Amino acid sequence: MGAFIAQQPNGLYCRFSEVVDCPTHYNMTRDDLLNNHTGTVPSKAVGEDILNNYLKPFSEVIERFAPNNMTQEEFDKLVKEMSS
């Protein structure tokens, strides 16, 4: 799979990389995602398709995190920021 987009508890979006096992982008607006802020959405149509059909729950971000490229402490701080 590579990566997925999840909606954060604060209503914004994050990109979680399954390569590095942590979020690579966070607090993105819908426009950020559709305008290819992550560099991974080839078109607005694909971005819309992801938001409408493939958006993952935030719980998957929590479940899939591994402290390989980000410490648990850094991740916990980031989750707190993404939740407020």
Secondary structure, 3 states (H helix, E strand, C coil): CCEEEEECCCCCEEEEECCCCEEEEEEECHHHHHCCCCCCCCCHHHHHHHHHHHCECHHHHHHHCCCCCCCHHHHHHHHHHHHC
